[in-house]
Amino acid sequence: MKIAQLLNGVSIALTNEEAKFVKRFPQATINTLDDHDKWIAQNLVRKGIYELSNDSRSIIKKLDENNFR
């Protein structure tokens, strides 16, 4: 990794399906998602794209689209 890449921030690779999810849901209530979308949301929380709200009922986008690949 080059120093310039470190200064610009680390980019996170997303699948096409994850990228579509991020565009559709800037934030979402977990109960309103179907099982497949919950699975995608769980992966995005693990990647650090979303974070759980304090009550763990919704997810909120944490990063902007400039960090995605």
Secondary structure, 3 states (H helix, E strand, C coil): CCHHHHHHCCCECCCHHHHHHHHHCCEEEHHHCCHHHHHHHHHHHHHCCEEECCCCCEEEECCCHHHEC
